[in-house]
């Protein structure tokens, strides 16, 4: 994420980036030392999308600093 947005790693550690998942469980997190997007919680496809053939999890990345 840091590389894709052209951000330096210190910007991640300062807390200026937030990941918003829809729903109660936050499935994704940002690793502040590497800038990688990673799973923060176990993702159970059968539980989330039991009757849907194509299962999609959406999240938004909010960057507080100017880009």
C-alpha angles and dihedrals in degrees: 000000000000091000093046092051095040093240128150117237094244088064089061093051092052090067097242092132125072131182116213119197122189111243134026100295121072104217099177135056136177117238102224096202096053105021091232123145109232140170114270097185137029109272113216109192094191091055096045101039107017096150100028122091096205112048116198128178114199128198136169127224114213118197114193098194124078115270 
